[in-house]
Amino acid sequence: MAGRHKEFNEDTALNAATEVFWTQGYDAASMEDLLTAMNINKGSMYHSFGSKRELFVRVFDRFFHYAVNDMTQKFERHDNPLGAIREIFRMVTRPADTKEHAKGCFLVNTLGEMSGLDEELAAMARNRLLELEGVYLKYLRKGAKNGQIKKKLPRAVGQIPDQYVEWHEHFPPDV
């Protein structure tokens, strides 16, 4: 027996669900909010995405992969990884879209919300942030190997802002 043809665009629906989860958070996002934003009915929701939690995991993973690809592209565009870090910091400190910027970081928001609420989802968010840290460290190590970075690399990305201030003295940003 053949399944019913989907009468909605899955990417469009996932984009809408991302917006709901990002602006409202997981706990506050009701199924009604999600269904309305995604423009689908309950049957399509459960058939295509499963439960609210399964949808959230899918949205979160999809967003994370987008973020890693975006970050990697920024690093690949620059010969020196410090140029990419400058671009990333500028994007954070001088956003093109202040309304989008006001939502905060979806990954960090998720970690904050899930801590104490759902330890499995909190661990997923922590692990994804560590993977993102790995992207930074990969390119920073490459820059150190190529002699572009003279300072000892930080052990964790959490130390990068302090290191960045030191690097900034040696590599002033283009203003």
C-alpha positions in Angstrom: 0.0 0.0 0.0 1.5 3.4 -1.0 1.7 6.2 1.5 -0.1 9.5 1.1 1.7 12.1 -0.9 3.0 14.9 1.3 1.1 18.1 0.6 3.7 20.4 2.2 7.3 21.3 1.7 9.3 19.7 4.4 12.1 22.3 4.3 9.5 25.1 4.6 7.9 23.3 7.5 11.2 22.7 9.3 12.2 26.4 8.8 8.9 27.4 10.4 9.4 25.0 13.3 12.9 26.3 13.8 11.6 29.9 14.1 9.0 28.8 16.7 11.5 26.9 18.8 14.1 29.6 18.5 11.7 32.4 19.5 9.6 30.6 22.1 11.9 27.9 23.3 11.1 24.2 23.4 8.9 24.1 26.5 6.8 27.2 25.6 6.2 26.1 22.0 2.8 24.4 21.9 1.9 21.8 19.2 -0.8 24.3 18.1 1.9 27.0 17.6 4.1 24.5 15.6 1.2 23.2 13.5 0.0 26.7 12.6 3.5 28.0 11.8 4.4 24.8 9.8 1.0 25.0 8.0 0.3 21.3 8.5 -2.2 19.1 10.3 -1.6 16.8 13.3 -1.5 13.7 11.1 1.1 15.1 8.8 3.1 16.3 11.8 3.2 12.9 13.5 3.6 11.0 10.2 6.5 13.1 9.0 8.2 14.3 12.1 7.0 12.2 15.1 6.5 13.8 18.4 7.3 17.4 19.4 10.5 16.2 20.9 11.5 14.3 17.8 10.7 17.4 15.7 12.9 19.5 18.0 15.8 17.1 17.7 15.5 17.2 13.9 15.3 21.0 13.9 18.2 21.3 16.3 20.4 18.9 14.3 19.5 20.6 11.0 20.3 24.0 12.5 23.6 22.7 13.9 24.7 21.4 10.5 23.9 24.7 8.9 25.9 26.5 11.6 28.9 24.3 11.2 28.8 24.7 7.4 28.5 28.4 7.7 31.3 28.6 10.2 33.5 26.4 8.0 32.8 28.6 5.0 33.9 31.6 6.9 37.2 30.0 7.9 37.7 28.7 4.3 37.3 32.2 2.9 40.3 33.5 4.9 43.9 32.6 4.5 44.5 33.5 8.1 42.0 32.0 10.7 42.1 35.2 12.6 40.3 36.9 9.7 37.5 34.4 10.1 37.3 35.0 13.8 37.2 38.8 13.2 34.3 38.2 10.7 32.4 36.0 13.2 32.9 38.5 16.1 31.8 41.3 13.9 28.7 39.4 12.9 27.9 39.0 16.6 28.7 42.5 17.7 27.4 44.3 14.6 24.6 42.3 13.2 23.0 43.1 9.9 19.6 42.2 11.2 19.1 43.3 14.8 15.7 41.6 15.1 17.3 38.2 14.2 20.2 39.0 16.5 17.9 39.6 19.4 16.8 36.0 19.4 20.2 35.0 20.6 22.1 31.8 19.7 19.8 28.9 19.2 22.5 26.4 20.4 23.2 28.4 23.6 19.5 29.1 24.2 18.8 25.4 23.9 21.5 24.5 26.4 20.2 27.1 28.9 16.6 25.9 28.6 17.3 22.2 28.7 19.6 22.2 31.7 17.4 20.9 34.4 14.5 20.3 32.1 15.7 17.5 29.8 19.2 16.3 30.5 19.4 14.3 27.3 18.7 17.4 25.2 21.0 19.5 27.3 23.8 16.9 26.7 23.0 17.1 23.0 23.4 20.9 23.0 26.6 20.7 25.0 28.1 18.1 22.6 27.1 20.2 19.6 28.8 23.3 21.1 31.9 21.2 21.7 31.8 20.1 18.0 31.6 23.8 17.1 34.6 24.4 19.3 36.4 21.8 17.3 35.8 23.8 14.1 37.5 26.8 15.7 40.4 24.7 17.0 41.0 23.0 13.7 41.5 26.3 11.9 43.4 27.8 14.8 45.8 24.9 14.8 46.2 25.2 11.0 47.0 28.9 11.5 49.6 28.0 14.2 51.1 25.3 12.0 51.4 27.8 9.1 53.0 30.4 11.4 50.1 32.8 11.2 49.4 32.6 14.9 52.4 33.0 17.2 50.7 32.5 20.5 50.1 29.2 22.2 46.6 28.0 21.4 44.0 28.0 24.1 42.8 24.6 25.4 39.2 25.6 25.0 37.3 28.0 22.9 36.0 29.6 26.1 39.5 31.0 26.4 39.5 32.4 22.9 38.2 35.9 23.8 41.2 36.5 26.1 43.5 35.1 23.4 41.7 37.2 20.8 42.4 40.4 22.7 46.1 39.4 22.7 46.0 38.4 19.0 44.1 41.6 18.2 47.2 43.6 19.5 49.3 41.7 16.9 46.7 41.6 14.2 44.6 44.8 14.4 41.2 44.5 12.7 40.4 46.3 9.6 38.1 49.1 10.7 
